[in-house]
Amino acid sequence: MNTFIRLVFIAAFLLLYLVAIIILKPMRFHVKRKYSTISLKFTYLIYLAIFLIFTYLFMFYNGGNASIYLEGRDNPKAILHFSLLLLSFMIPNTGILIRRKIKWRKEFNIIMSFVNLIFGYFLWKLIEETIR
């Protein structure tokens, strides 16, 4: 039964990733902001893949060693790690949703590309802690 639940979550995460690709249309280029739009879309897809892997591992492996960074009893840096984790869930997703409403889109796309990479790196480090 446990294996079936894991397969259902893997299928749901893959479906979510495919829907994100369909909605973002990463190969559709903008005439004026070609490179910044491509970088934003691809860094978001990279971030989303890392985020889904982190979520899966955290759900089924009880956080592993990464739970040390999220519990505040023994670790004084736990508040910082937990705050960064919450921000890493919200900021890239909000950035990709509001990208068309921003007047200075080229700069916004570049800034959000770096933000996606930074939060992706942060989640990747937590994945490495989970696997250990």
N, C-alpha and C positions, 0 to 999 in steps of 0.2 A: 504494500500500500504506500509506503514511504517513497519508493521509487516512482510510482505512478504520479504522486503529487509533485515530485521534482520534475518529471517530464512535462507535466501540465504547466508548471511555472516557466520552464525553458521554452515551451511552445508559445506561451503568452508573451514572454520577453522578446522572442524573435518576431512575433506578430507586431508588437509595439515598435520595434526597430524598423520593420518594413513599412509600417504606417508613417513613421517619421521620415523615411526616405521618400515615400510617395508625396507627402505634404511639402517637404523642403525642395524637392526637385533639384538635387545638387548639380546636375549637368546643365541646368538652365542658367545662362549667363545674363547679367545685366549689362547693357550697352555702355553706360558711363562708369560703372563701378565693378568691372569684371573681376579683378583679382581680389579685391577686398570682400566681395560677396562670396566668391569661391572659398576663400580662406575661412570665412565665418561658418559657412555651411559644413565644410569638411571637419573643422575643429569641433563643431557641435556634435557631429556624428561620432567622432572619436570619443568625445566626452561622454556621450550617451552610451556607447558600448562599454566604456569603463564603469560608468554608473550602474548599468544593468548587471555587469559581472559582480561588482561590489555588493549590490543588493541581494543577488542570489547567494553569494558566499556568506553574507551576514545573516541571511534568513536560515540557511540550512547548516551552517557550521557554528552557530551561536556566537558569532563575532570572533571566535578564536582568540588570538592574542590582541586583536584590535580593540576588544572590549575594555582592555586596561585603560585605553586612552579616552574612553567614553564614560567611565565611572569616576565620580568625583571624590570617593572616599580616601583613596591612597595617593592619587596622582594630582598634584596641584595644577598641572597643565590641562586637566580634563575639561575645564570650562572653555578654554581656548579651542581645543580640538572639537568639542561638541558644537561650538558656535561656528567654526569653519565648516563642519559637516553640514549644518543647517544652511549656511550660506551657499555651499556647493550644490545643494539641492535646488535652491531657489533662483540664484542669479543667472546661471546660463539658460535656464528655461524661460525666465522672464525676458532675458535679452533677445532670444530668438523670436519671441512672440511680439515684442514691440519694435522690432528693427525697421519696419516700414513706416512707423509714425515719427521717426527721428529725422530732423531736418539735416543734420550733419552726418549723413549715413556712412560716408567713406571712413571717417575717423571712428565712428561708433563701431563699424564692422571690424576694424583693426583692433580696437580696444577689447571688444568682446571675444575676438579670436585669441588674444593673449589670456583673457580671463578664463576661457574654456580650457586652454592648455594648462594653466596654473591649477585649476580645480581638478582637471583630469590627472595631473601629476600627484596632487594631494590624495585623491581617491586611490590611485595606483599604489602609493606608499601604504595606505591602509590595507589594501589587498595583500601586499607583501607581508604585512604584520598578521593578517588573518591566516595566511597559508602556513606561516612558521609554526 
